[in-house]
């Protein structure tokens, strides 16, 4: 897979991918109403532009045919000397191809270049991705419940790997 830094005019691709990935990734975990709310709130162009302005870095993945199949976003020094993976999503048909690991290795490389000591992320407590992160060396460091408005919360584990 080819990974390239996101250009601001490619934000609609991230939004489109999210609308394809989230119902599969979270369909059995979250209600359709919460899914729709979160996509509308967090995956609109204005919200994504604000994240980029705050220092979030996005990369897109393309398959051999040039089709976008996933994205990752991360933030160097989200906490002192720690990089946070904010988003790591691949199309369902792309899972198991090594793309998730490729995204992780990219973030790890960027974190090391910036003298980071660890990488961390949030993952829904009921998301099967926990097993993937564990295989990459992440361990659960705490539970976190985040109020996202509209009477919804994100019920997550924070997982971390020392690099």
Secondary structure, DSSP 8 states (H G I E B T S, - for coil): -EEEE--GGGHHHHHHHHHHHHHHHHTTTS-HHHHHHHHHHHSSHHHHHHHHHTT-EEEEEE-TTS-EEEEEEEEEEEETTEEEEEEEEE-GGGTTSSHHHHHHHHHHHHHHHTT-SEEEEEEETT-THHHHHHHTT-EEEEEEEEEEETTEEEEEEEEEEE-
